[in-house]
């Protein structure tokens, strides 16, 4: 069934609580990664699945206190983000936003990840939200075969320094 939107006011249904997820085809989120990934395994339909979780800023959050969330993804999204990180052109994905859309085009292309060309530092307000967050990424995925690459944790980026006039 088609829905007349009358503009660009549609907001996808994302899960409430700490996890940010794409529920149905066409849903899109815009996030900033603010931690290194945690690698874990999750049982689904009787099989162990590789998963990756990041602490993120949800750019679509309606209230500042709802901005810090957990984004969990499979290997395909992880490999795209890793490719961006390893690229000379893009580099560290904590320096720019990512827009992720659930396309369901094929099993190999279930999600589309588009990096924002606008590289920017986190604001003082965003850094404060991250510091005040009570989300412990390791605890959330604990007991699910958790493995980590490096020390998963919050980005320790300094706030931007104002330019002198």
TORKOL-98195 format. One record per residue (C-alpha): x, z, y; residue in three letters. Coordinates in steps of 0.02 Angstrom, whole numbers, plus 50000, padded with zeros to 5 digits. Layout:
XZYALA ...
This chain:
500005000050000UNK 500724994850168UNK 500715006750315UNK 500555001050496UNK 501835011150592UNK 501535004950768UNK 503365006350814UNK 504845015750745UNK 504105033050723UNK 504175034250532UNK 505135049350467UNK 505585049150282UNK 505095063750174UNK 506655073550136UNK 506725089350035UNK 506545105850120UNK 507815119450097UNK 509675117350088UNK 509765100250002UNK 509555083950096UNK 508935069949985UNK 508125052849986UNK 506465053849894UNK 505865035849889UNK 506355017949918UNK 506685014350102UNK 507105032250149UNK 508605033450265UNK 509665048050322UNK 511035049050452UNK 512355062150417UNK 514095068150464UNK 515155074950323UNK 515875091850372UNK 516715096850209UNK 517755089350072UNK 516745084549917UNK 516395096149772UNK 516365086849606UNK 515165093649475UNK 514145088249326UNK 512265089749307UNK 511195087549153UNK 509845074349177UNK 508785066449040UNK 509905074148909UNK 511515066748980UNK 512875074249088UNK 512975065449257UNK 514425065649379UNK 513895072149550UNK 514735075449717UNK 514125087149854UNK 514615088850036UNK 514115100250176UNK 513385088750309UNK 512575088450479UNK 510855080450465UNK 510705069550620UNK 508825067850592UNK 508475086650592UNK 507125091550712UNK 507865108750751UNK 509715113150771UNK 509575127050642UNK 509055114050512UNK 510565102650542UNK 511795110150417UNK 511295104550243UNK 512005099550074UNK 512035081350024UNK 512275077749839UNK 512605060349773UNK 513175050849621UNK 514765041349586UNK 514235025449678UNK 514015034149847UNK 515595044449819UNK 516605028549786UNK 515945020349944UNK 516405035650047UNK 518105036649961UNK 518375018150001UNK 518005021450184UNK 519175036450184UNK 520585026150106UNK 520315011550225UNK 521465008650374UNK 519965002650475UNK 518845017850446UNK 519875032750388UNK 519215050550376UNK 517305050050359UNK 517195066850448UNK 517565057250610UNK 515995046350609UNK 514195046650550UNK 513555038250393UNK 511835030650373UNK 511255030550191UNK 509725020950135UNK 508895021149965UNK 508695002449931UNK 508375002149743UNK 508964983849745UNK 509874985849579UNK 510664999649476UNK 512344994849551UNK 511654994549727UNK 510355008449728UNK 510965015149896UNK 511715006950050UNK 513015016750150UNK 513375010750327UNK 514725019350431UNK 514445021150617UNK 515755012150721UNK 515685026450848UNK 517075038650800UNK 516855055650881UNK 517345073750867UNK 516065086950828UNK 515355095650980UNK 515615114151013UNK 513775116850971UNK 513945107850804UNK 515515117650760UNK 514575133750800UNK 513125128650686UNK 514355125050545UNK 515255141750568UNK 513605151150572UNK 512955142250417UNK 512685153550268UNK 512835138950146UNK 514175141450013UNK 514415124149939UNK 515355130249785UNK 514035143449745UNK 512645130649757UNK 513385119549622UNK 514195133849524UNK 513835133849338UNK 513585115149334UNK 515315110549272UNK 516025111849448UNK 517705103849482UNK 518465101949652UNK 519705090249735UNK 520795100549850UNK 519965115249931UNK 518145111249969UNK 517685119150131UNK 517135116450307UNK 518075104950422UNK 519215115050534UNK 519155102350674UNK 519425109250847UNK 518105106050982UNK 518435091251095UNK 519525094651245UNK 518695089351409UNK 519655075851501UNK 520435081151664UNK 519855072151819UNK 
